[in-house]
Amino acid sequence: MRETNPSPPAAAADRPRTAPDPAAPDDIAELRRVAVHLAQTAAAHVRARRPEVFGPGAAASGAVRAKSSPTDPVTVVDTETEQLIRRLLAELRPGERVLGEEGGGSVGDAEQVVWVVDPIDGTVNFMYGIPAYAVSVGAMRGGRSLAGAVVDVVAGQTYSAGLGAGATRTDPDGTAHTLRCNEIESVGMTLLATGFGYGAARRARQGRLIAELLPHVRDIRRMGSAALDLCMVAAGRVDAHYEHGLNTWDWAAGALVAAEAGARLVLPPAGTAGGTGELVVAAAPGIAGELLDLFDRLGVSKAIPEG
């Protein structure tokens, strides 16, 4: 299990580097500003389009198709929203690459800024009208998140972070709140968030792990949006999140928000395909060591590949 933190302490400066030096603070602030603008603009589009596509009397025929399995949907709004973000980026940051859930791409090299986009994280919730879906936009370089924003579409709240610059939640009225993880010291009192894959075999294994974990924690929540779960760790609305098989666009922004709020992270290398089933963890610092030890004992730390 590879533990990482996008915002390492100064004491780690003499360790071997696995990524280029972060950008200057002004550059990070600008990337964060752009990420917030893109995510908020896209969220407004998603918010406006849902009643048109899935509201009462809407003709939703042809609006949904399956991706990796019949239970893994993509909607016309997912596709529209990613196209909108790509168009805006071409105007605001011409020449920079995009890695998107719907349009593909790559994480690039150590010199390039790559925008990592999930146009709707929580598409099933979006389809059913469950108020837990988000737009996620992250700026990465050399596989490291420099800035990111996650907008809770229904609540209108914007979570954002910059590397070394902290994390905030901004409410619809513009009020900003600095984010910090909960001060919790016992795994037995942990509210643990998770999510499930779409393949039957992976789901079966994840279900067995839930049964093993449940006696050791306060309770478990499954919201249906990894990006929001990671931000909820940062905001203290849950104490930790873990999930197997996330793609880079699921965590590029949210993991940075969690880290800048003090969370300890376990992440696969950027660009790792979700099909490999690697584990992602974000945990409040007071329980992180104990929780990761528990994951090791129960086998949660092991990847759960598709198939």
Phi, psi and omega per residue, in radians:
M1 nan 2.230 -3.069
R2 -1.761 1.946 3.093
E3 -1.577 2.397 -3.132
T4 -2.519 2.885 3.084
N5 -2.602 2.071 -3.103
P6 -1.101 -0.237 -3.122
S7 -2.237 1.307 -3.031
P8 -1.233 2.682 3.116
P9 -1.201 2.792 -3.103
A10 -1.045 -0.506 -3.123
A11 -1.108 -0.301 -3.124
A12 -1.534 0.063 -3.006
A13 -1.113 -0.439 -3.095
D14 -1.587 0.055 3.116
R15 -1.391 2.785 3.094
P16 -1.027 2.388 -3.118
R17 -1.523 2.412 3.062
T18 -1.962 0.024 3.140
A19 -2.600 2.780 3.136
P20 -1.146 2.824 3.058
D21 -0.962 2.484 3.106
P22 -1.106 2.828 3.110
A23 -1.180 2.880 3.075
A24 -1.107 2.667 -3.126
P25 -0.920 -0.695 3.126
D26 -1.126 -0.655 3.113
D27 -1.172 -0.731 3.110
I28 -1.107 -0.726 3.116
A29 -1.071 -0.675 3.121
E30 -1.212 -0.724 3.081
L31 -1.064 -0.703 3.116
R32 -1.128 -0.743 3.125
R33 -1.051 -0.768 3.140
V34 -1.150 -0.748 3.130
A35 -1.040 -0.741 3.116
V36 -1.114 -0.797 3.134
H37 -1.044 -0.809 -3.134
L38 -1.106 -0.826 -3.080
A39 -1.150 -0.703 3.134
Q40 -1.207 -0.698 3.110
T41 -1.116 -0.767 3.131
A42 -1.149 -0.695 3.136
A43 -1.098 -0.658 3.088
A44 -1.084 -0.677 3.091
H45 -1.126 -0.802 3.131
V46 -1.060 -0.754 -3.107
R47 -1.099 -0.701 -3.122
A48 -1.284 -0.584 -3.031
R49 -1.426 -0.439 -3.043
R50 -1.009 -0.874 3.130
P51 -1.109 -0.474 3.123
E52 -1.250 -0.529 -3.062
V53 -1.750 -0.645 -3.039
F54 -2.167 0.037 -3.136
G55 -1.301 3.047 3.116
P56 -0.974 2.260 3.121
G57 1.417 -0.059 3.141
A58 -1.269 2.529 3.100
A59 -1.622 1.620 -3.047
A60 -1.508 0.030 -3.138
S61 -1.029 2.227 -3.137
G62 1.437 -0.004 -3.100
A63 -1.460 -0.215 -3.062
V64 -2.315 2.418 2.991
R65 -2.396 2.817 -3.133
A66 -1.548 2.615 3.072
K67 -1.907 -1.756 -3.037
S68 -1.248 -0.430 3.125
S69 -2.746 2.920 3.125
P70 -1.040 -0.395 -3.130
T71 -1.612 0.034 -3.108
D72 -1.934 1.626 -3.001
P73 -1.660 2.747 2.889
V74 -2.310 2.408 -3.108
T75 -1.881 2.902 3.076
V76 -1.052 -0.490 -3.125
V77 -1.287 -0.636 3.014
D78 -0.954 -0.875 -3.076
T79 -1.135 -0.799 3.110
E80 -1.019 -0.747 -3.041
T81 -1.190 -0.729 3.090
E82 -1.138 -0.686 3.094
Q83 -1.079 -0.677 3.093
L84 -1.067 -0.815 -3.133
I85 -1.098 -0.741 3.136
R86 -1.092 -0.702 3.115
R87 -1.120 -0.764 3.141
L88 -1.123 -0.706 3.125
L89 -1.136 -0.657 3.118
A90 -1.076 -0.528 3.105
E91 -1.428 -0.741 -3.017
L92 -1.474 -0.613 -3.056
R93 -2.392 1.105 -3.040
P94 -1.017 2.405 3.085
G95 1.606 -0.182 3.141
E96 -1.525 2.552 -3.040
R97 -1.391 2.806 3.078
V98 -2.280 2.335 2.938
L99 -1.983 1.959 -3.091
G100 -2.147 2.660 -3.140
E101 -1.055 -0.666 -3.061
E102 -1.651 -0.593 -3.057
G103 -1.753 -0.043 3.091
G104 1.292 -2.839 -3.075
G105 2.204 -2.950 -3.139
S106 -2.483 2.941 -3.121
V107 -1.388 -0.066 3.051
G108 1.281 -2.798 -3.114
D109 -1.982 -3.034 -3.016
A110 -1.218 -0.239 -3.089
E111 -1.766 -0.187 -2.994
Q112 -1.789 2.465 2.904
V113 -1.467 2.256 3.116
V114 -2.123 2.263 3.124
W115 -1.615 2.141 -3.039
V116 -1.906 2.067 -2.869
V117 -2.178 2.236 2.895
D118 -2.038 1.853 -3.004
P119 -1.155 -0.646 2.989
I120 -2.467 1.865 3.032
D121 -1.622 1.979 -3.005
G122 1.863 0.774 -3.062
T123 -1.076 -0.658 3.125
V124 -1.105 -0.745 3.065
N125 -1.041 -0.747 3.119
F126 -1.012 -0.795 -3.130
M127 -1.097 -0.722 -3.063
Y128 -1.510 -0.145 -3.111
G129 1.406 0.353 3.060
I130 -1.417 2.188 -2.961
P131 -1.372 1.064 3.085
A132 -2.602 1.337 3.047
Y133 -2.596 2.695 -2.927
A134 -2.561 2.804 2.918
V135 -1.814 2.309 -3.107
S136 -2.177 2.244 3.126
V137 -2.348 2.106 3.104
G138 -2.165 2.595 3.036
A139 -1.934 2.086 -3.099
M140 -2.078 2.712 2.957
R141 -2.560 2.302 -3.108
G142 1.039 0.520 -3.139
G143 1.378 0.181 -3.100
R144 -2.071 2.316 3.125
S145 -1.307 2.227 3.099
L146 -1.760 -0.569 -3.120
A147 -2.775 2.765 3.113
G148 -2.969 2.791 3.093
A149 -2.512 2.441 3.065
V150 -2.239 2.137 3.135
V151 -1.892 2.100 2.976
D152 -1.268 1.889 -2.949
V153 -1.103 -0.801 -3.065
V154 -1.283 -0.781 -3.128
A155 -1.305 -0.361 -3.109
G156 1.259 0.331 -3.138
Q157 -1.645 2.439 -3.130
T158 -1.987 2.082 3.021
Y159 -1.712 2.286 3.134
S160 -2.545 2.783 3.137
A161 -2.726 2.704 2.961
G162 -2.253 2.550 -3.106
L163 -1.022 2.078 -3.120
G164 1.332 0.091 -3.051
A165 -2.037 0.128 3.099
G166 1.455 3.081 -3.100
A167 -2.298 2.525 3.139
T168 -2.388 2.760 2.900
R169 -2.038 2.200 3.129
T170 -1.911 2.163 -3.115
D171 -1.401 2.913 -3.116
P172 -1.006 -0.479 3.132
D173 -1.468 0.069 3.108
G174 1.613 -0.066 3.113
T175 -1.220 2.232 -3.116
A176 -1.842 2.418 -3.140
H177 -2.147 2.223 3.038
T178 -1.237 2.374 -3.065
L179 -1.736 2.378 3.005
R180 -2.471 2.454 3.082
C181 -1.105 2.783 3.078
N182 -1.102 2.580 3.012
E183 -1.582 1.555 -3.084
I184 -2.208 2.488 -3.023
E185 -2.088 -0.130 -3.039
S186 -2.218 2.224 3.059
V187 -1.063 -0.553 -3.139
G188 -1.089 -0.327 3.117
M189 -1.876 0.298 -3.039
T190 -1.503 2.257 2.929
L191 -1.588 1.986 -2.935
L192 -1.933 2.157 3.090
A193 -1.699 2.616 3.112
T194 -2.682 3.117 3.078
G195 -2.615 2.929 -3.077
F196 -2.150 2.651 3.063
G197 -1.367 -3.034 -3.107
Y198 -1.811 -0.379 3.132
G199 -1.350 2.488 -3.055
A200 -1.085 -0.738 -3.091
A201 -1.141 -0.761 3.115
R202 -1.128 -0.735 3.135
R203 -1.060 -0.714 -3.139
A204 -1.078 -0.766 3.110
R205 -1.141 -0.723 3.120
Q206 -1.099 -0.657 3.093
G207 -1.116 -0.712 3.104
R208 -1.122 -0.671 3.120
L209 -1.161 -0.660 3.070
I210 -1.007 -0.774 3.139
A211 -1.079 -0.589 3.118
E212 -1.296 -0.630 -3.069
L213 -1.370 -0.620 -2.949
L214 -0.957 -0.696 3.133
P215 -1.165 -0.243 -3.028
H216 -1.716 -0.133 -3.043
V217 -2.229 2.950 3.098
R218 -1.079 -0.881 3.140
D219 -3.005 3.012 -3.124
I220 -2.207 2.452 3.091
R221 -2.158 2.529 3.076
R222 -2.282 1.736 -3.068
M223 -1.510 -0.555 3.104
G224 1.762 0.156 3.082
S225 -2.519 1.893 -3.119
A226 -1.095 -0.682 3.141
A227 -1.044 -0.757 3.101
L228 -1.206 -0.667 3.100
D229 -1.003 -0.786 -3.134
L230 -1.098 -0.700 3.096
C231 -1.211 -0.547 3.095
M232 -1.202 -0.550 2.993
V233 -1.074 -0.792 -3.141
A234 -1.070 -0.663 -3.070
A235 -1.513 -0.055 -3.116
G236 1.336 0.310 3.104
R237 -1.474 -0.375 2.863
V238 -2.402 2.889 -3.092
D239 -1.669 -0.412 -3.139
A240 -2.828 2.759 3.052
H241 -2.371 2.420 2.998
Y242 -2.438 2.623 3.114
E243 -2.886 2.504 3.077
H244 -1.720 2.452 2.954
G245 1.484 0.380 3.054
L246 -1.296 2.623 2.996
N247 -1.644 2.899 -3.063
T248 -1.022 -0.647 -3.118
W249 -1.174 -0.354 3.100
D250 -1.250 -0.541 -3.008
W251 -2.108 -0.131 -3.016
A252 -0.965 -0.736 3.129
A253 -1.576 -0.852 -3.049
G254 -1.101 -0.655 3.133
A255 -1.149 -0.630 3.088
L256 -1.168 -0.714 3.081
V257 -1.016 -0.800 3.139
A258 -1.097 -0.791 -3.106
A259 -1.103 -0.725 -3.123
E260 -1.238 -0.261 3.031
A261 -1.623 0.064 3.057
G262 1.872 -0.039 -3.096
A263 -1.212 2.612 2.931
R264 -1.624 2.444 -3.015
L265 -2.095 2.634 2.836
V266 -2.185 2.094 -3.095
L267 -2.341 2.535 2.941
P268 -1.295 2.865 3.053
P269 -1.022 2.479 3.095
A270 -0.970 2.414 -3.111
G271 1.656 -0.171 3.104
T272 -1.119 2.251 -3.125
A273 -1.218 2.463 3.128
G274 -1.061 -0.442 -3.128
G275 -1.088 -0.362 3.113
T276 -1.268 -0.358 3.049
G277 1.337 0.417 3.138
E278 -1.163 2.725 -3.082
L279 -1.540 2.429 2.949
V280 -2.044 2.324 3.110
V281 -2.367 2.435 2.887
A282 -2.333 2.192 -3.051
A283 -2.435 2.504 3.022
A284 -0.978 2.475 -2.972
P285 -1.067 -0.544 -3.085
G286 -1.218 -0.339 -3.131
I287 -2.016 -0.078 -2.965
A288 -1.034 -0.846 -3.108
G289 -1.075 -0.816 3.141
E290 -1.124 -0.703 -3.126
L291 -1.159 -0.762 3.138
L292 -1.149 -0.615 3.047
D293 -1.110 -0.723 3.089
L294 -1.089 -0.757 3.102
F295 -1.030 -0.715 3.108
D296 -1.089 -0.785 -3.088
R297 -1.129 -0.664 -3.056
L298 -1.576 -0.102 -3.130
G299 1.505 0.163 3.132
V300 -1.182 -0.504 -3.083
S301 -1.165 -0.365 -3.092
K302 -1.313 2.528 3.075
A303 -1.120 2.650 3.057
I304 -2.157 1.540 -3.113
P305 -1.132 2.758 3.021
E306 -1.199 2.733 3.076
G307 2.009 nan nan
